[in-house]
Amino acid sequence: MNNESISLNIIDGIYDIQPLAAPAFSSLELTLLSLFSLLVVSVLLYTFWLLFYSAKAIAKRKIKKTYNDFLQKKLDENNTTYQLCSVLCQGLKLNQINTDTILPVHLNAYRQDWGLFTKTISDLRYSKNKKSPAELKALFNSTLYWLKLWP
């Protein structure tokens, strides 16, 4: 019986102990934490901007909208190719698209493909003949390809 009172006293003594106070951050730790948080937020904002507001992202959305408008018969073939050319110029930040366009250094291997693409888009743009939907679908895919490949 004497043991029970002793163990109760010990338990009561443990309950009386106050928890330790949380250590305070030093000014260096707070500064580093703030800088790291700012860096993470900056990287997230830059990524968000690249995905939604860069010239390429805007051009990609416009190309998809132009394709949908063509499928819904809101645009005819000539207006579709003209709009496609215009949007591609904006996305690539070029004044005009032709075979003489100076390609970025890492795209020099694609010079012949670029020449074929510009010839195709010019032929389709200025042709009086009806274009098949398959030709325009290929043109849309090529446009998105060049938009993706261009730096």
C-alpha positions in Angstrom: 0.0 0.0 0.0 2.9 2.3 0.7 4.1 1.7 -2.9 0.9 3.0 -4.3 1.2 6.4 -2.7 4.8 6.7 -3.8 4.0 5.9 -7.4 1.1 8.4 -7.3 3.4 11.1 -6.0 5.9 10.4 -8.8 3.1 10.6 -11.4 1.8 13.8 -9.8 5.3 15.1 -10.0 5.6 14.3 -13.7 2.3 16.1 -14.3 3.7 19.2 -12.7 6.6 19.5 -15.1 6.1 22.3 -17.6 6.9 21.6 -21.3 10.0 23.2 -22.8 9.5 26.5 -24.7 10.0 26.3 -28.5 13.3 27.5 -29.6 13.3 31.0 -31.2 14.5 31.3 -34.7 17.6 33.4 -35.2 17.5 36.3 -37.7 19.7 34.3 -40.1 17.3 31.4 -40.1 14.3 33.7 -40.7 16.2 35.4 -43.5 17.1 32.1 -45.2 13.6 30.8 -44.8 12.1 34.0 -46.3 14.6 33.9 -49.2 13.8 30.3 -49.9 10.0 31.0 -49.8 10.5 33.9 -52.2 12.5 31.7 -54.5 9.8 29.0 -54.6 7.1 31.6 -55.3 9.1 33.2 -58.0 9.8 29.8 -59.7 6.1 29.0 -59.5 5.0 32.3 -61.0 7.6 32.1 -63.8 6.4 28.6 -64.7 2.8 29.8 -64.6 3.7 32.6 -66.9 5.5 30.3 -69.4 2.5 28.0 -69.5 -0.2 30.6 -70.0 1.1 34.0 -71.0 4.2 33.5 -73.1 4.1 34.2 -76.9 4.3 30.5 -77.6 1.5 29.6 -75.2 -0.8 32.3 -76.6 0.0 31.2 -80.2 -0.7 27.6 -79.4 -4.2 28.5 -78.0 -4.9 30.7 -81.0 -3.9 27.8 -83.4 -6.2 25.4 -81.6 -9.0 28.0 -81.7 -8.4 28.6 -85.4 -8.6 24.8 -86.0 -11.9 24.6 -84.1 -13.3 27.6 -86.0 -12.3 25.8 -89.3 -13.9 22.6 -88.2 -17.1 24.5 -87.3 -17.0 26.2 -90.7 -16.6 29.7 -89.2 -13.5 30.2 -91.4 -12.9 29.2 -95.0 -9.6 27.6 -96.1 -7.9 30.8 -97.2 -8.7 32.7 -94.0 -7.6 29.7 -92.0 -4.2 29.5 -93.6 -3.8 33.3 -93.4 -4.7 33.3 -89.7 -2.4 30.3 -89.1 0.5 32.2 -90.8 -0.2 35.3 -88.7 -0.4 33.4 -85.4 2.8 31.5 -86.2 4.6 34.8 -86.9 3.5 36.1 -83.5 4.4 32.9 -81.7 7.9 32.7 -83.3 8.4 36.5 -83.0 9.1 36.9 -86.7 7.9 39.6 -89.1 7.3 37.1 -91.9 7.7 33.4 -92.7 9.7 32.5 -95.7 12.6 30.2 -96.8 15.1 33.0 -96.2 14.3 33.2 -92.5 17.4 32.8 -90.4 16.9 29.7 -88.2 18.3 29.5 -84.7 21.6 27.7 -84.5 20.3 24.4 -83.2 17.7 24.3 -86.0 20.2 24.5 -88.9 19.8 20.7 -89.4 16.1 21.3 -90.1 16.7 23.9 -92.9 15.2 21.6 -95.6 12.2 20.8 -93.5 11.7 24.6 -92.9 11.9 25.3 -96.6 9.3 22.6 -97.3 7.0 23.9 -94.6 7.2 27.5 -95.8 6.6 26.4 -99.4 3.6 24.4 -98.3 2.1 27.1 -96.2 2.6 29.7 -99.0 1.1 27.4 -101.6 -1.9 26.7 -99.5 -2.2 30.4 -98.5 -2.2 31.8 -102.0 -3.8 28.9 -103.9 -7.3 29.5 -105.4 -8.0 25.7 -105.3 -9.9 24.1 -102.5 -7.8 22.5 -99.9 -8.7 19.2 -98.4 -9.2 18.9 -94.7 -6.3 16.4 -94.5 -4.0 19.1 -96.0 -5.1 21.6 -93.5 -4.9 19.1 -90.6 -1.3 18.4 -91.7 -0.6 22.1 -91.8 -1.9 22.6 -88.3 0.2 19.8 -87.0 3.3 21.2 -88.8 2.6 24.6 -87.4 2.4 23.3 -83.8 5.6 21.3 -84.5 7.5 24.4 -85.5 6.1 26.3 -82.6 7.3 23.6 -80.2 10.7 23.2 -81.9 11.5 27.0 -82.1 13.3 28.4 -79.0 
